[in-house]
Amino acid sequence: MEISIYKLQENDAQELFIFEKNNRLFFEQMVPSRGEDYYKFETFQERHKELLAEQQEQKSIFYLIRDNMGNIVGRINLVDIDATNNSAEIGYRVGEEYGGNGIGARALKLLLETEGTIKKLKAKTTTHNIASQRVLERNGFKQVSISDEKFEMNGQELRFVSYILER
């Protein structure tokens, strides 16, 4: 499957809301829930506008991962952009029906090529999210730490794993 990344736009709200709702249970197996209100369209729209404002201020850049038919298959973002230190954090998620096809790794590669001016990239995942760890490692990220703090999610005791890529 061919993929492309596109900067988040105002007119993406409805389609992105459906994508998030359809993948909610899957995503919540890997990351903490965004809460019930997030899945009410009015709240989602407000959050969408906040993200676009953050993007306009160049504090973050939000991308949609789309297949060759134009369907949203995931998201990939640069957040906490620090122009002074030329750094940012990366986050991503791929929809359940698209997992296991290398989409996360290819989207991250595209993002790294598109946003080549950022020299220090950080990422964080959980100890049980092996797929996410592999996506990062395939793109040159190095594991730098595993947090001492443990937390419980979905009945599992987890810790955060931090990664960095300096280029």
C-alpha positions in Angstrom: 0.0 0.0 0.0 1.3 3.4 -1.0 1.0 6.1 1.6 1.5 9.9 1.8 1.4 12.4 4.7 -0.6 15.6 4.5 -0.7 18.5 7.0 -3.9 18.6 9.0 -6.5 21.0 7.6 -9.7 22.4 8.9 -11.8 20.4 6.5 -10.3 17.1 7.8 -12.3 17.2 11.1 -15.3 15.0 10.1 -13.2 12.3 8.5 -10.6 12.3 11.3 -13.4 12.1 13.9 -14.7 9.0 12.3 -11.2 7.5 12.1 -10.6 8.2 15.8 -14.0 6.8 16.8 -13.6 3.7 14.7 -10.2 3.0 16.2 -10.9 4.1 19.8 -10.8 0.7 21.4 -7.7 -0.4 19.5 -5.8 2.8 20.4 -6.8 2.6 24.1 -5.1 -0.8 24.3 -1.8 1.0 23.7 -2.2 4.6 25.1 -4.4 6.1 27.8 -7.9 7.1 26.7 -8.6 10.6 25.6 -11.8 10.6 27.6 -15.5 10.4 26.7 -15.8 14.0 25.7 -13.2 13.6 22.9 -15.6 11.3 21.1 -18.4 13.9 21.0 -18.1 15.7 17.7 -18.5 19.2 19.2 -15.6 18.6 21.6 -13.6 17.0 18.9 -14.1 20.0 16.6 -13.0 22.3 19.3 -9.9 20.2 19.9 -9.3 20.1 16.1 -9.4 23.9 16.0 -6.9 24.1 18.9 -4.5 21.8 17.0 -4.7 23.9 13.9 -4.0 27.1 16.0 -1.0 25.3 17.5 0.2 24.3 14.0 -0.3 27.9 12.8 1.9 29.1 15.7 4.5 26.5 14.6 4.4 24.9 18.1 3.4 21.6 16.5 2.8 20.1 13.0 0.1 17.5 12.6 -0.1 15.1 9.6 -2.6 12.6 8.4 -1.3 9.4 6.9 -3.4 8.6 3.8 -3.4 5.6 1.5 -3.4 5.9 -2.3 -7.2 6.2 -2.3 -7.0 9.2 0.1 -8.3 7.3 3.2 -6.9 8.2 6.6 -4.9 5.2 7.8 -3.1 7.0 10.7 -1.7 10.1 12.1 1.9 11.3 12.7 2.8 14.5 14.6 5.7 16.7 15.6 4.8 18.4 18.9 6.6 20.6 21.4 8.7 22.1 18.6 11.6 24.1 20.1 13.1 26.3 17.3 15.9 27.4 19.6 17.2 23.9 20.2 16.0 22.6 16.8 14.1 19.8 18.5 10.6 18.2 18.7 8.7 15.1 19.9 7.2 12.6 17.5 3.9 10.8 18.0 2.0 8.5 15.7 -0.8 6.0 15.5 -2.0 3.7 12.7 -5.5 2.4 12.5 -6.2 -1.2 13.5 -7.0 -2.5 10.1 -3.8 -1.1 8.7 -1.4 -2.4 11.4 1.4 -4.8 10.6 2.0 -3.4 7.1 4.9 -1.2 7.8 2.8 2.0 7.5 4.1 3.5 10.8 7.7 3.0 9.8 7.1 4.4 6.3 5.2 7.4 7.6 7.9 8.2 10.1 10.5 8.0 7.3 8.4 10.4 5.2 8.1 12.7 8.2 11.8 12.7 8.7 12.4 13.5 5.1 9.7 16.3 5.1 10.8 17.9 8.3 14.6 17.6 7.7 15.5 20.8 9.5 14.7 19.4 13.0 17.9 17.9 14.2 16.8 16.3 17.6 13.7 14.2 17.7 12.3 12.5 20.8 9.7 9.8 21.1 8.1 7.8 23.9 6.2 4.6 23.9 5.3 2.0 26.5 7.1 -1.2 27.4 4.4 -3.4 25.9 4.2 -1.6 22.6 6.8 -3.5 20.7 5.5 -2.5 17.3 6.0 1.2 18.1 9.5 0.4 19.4 10.4 -1.3 16.1 9.0 1.6 14.1 11.3 4.0 15.9 14.4 1.7 15.8 13.9 1.1 12.0 14.1 4.8 11.5 17.4 5.3 13.5 16.0 6.2 16.9 18.0 4.9 19.8 16.5 3.9 23.1 17.8 6.2 25.9 15.8 5.1 28.9 13.1 3.2 30.5 11.3 5.1 33.2 11.5 3.9 36.8 7.8 4.9 37.4 5.3 2.2 36.7 1.7 2.7 35.9 -1.3 0.5 35.2 -3.2 0.5 32.0 -5.8 -2.1 30.9 -4.7 -4.4 33.8 -1.0 -4.3 32.8 1.9 -2.7 34.7 3.8 -0.5 32.2 6.6 1.9 32.0 7.6 4.5 29.4 10.4 3.8 27.0 12.2 7.0 25.7 13.9 7.3 22.3 16.0 9.9 20.6 17.3 10.6 17.1 20.0 13.2 16.6 20.9 14.0 13.0 
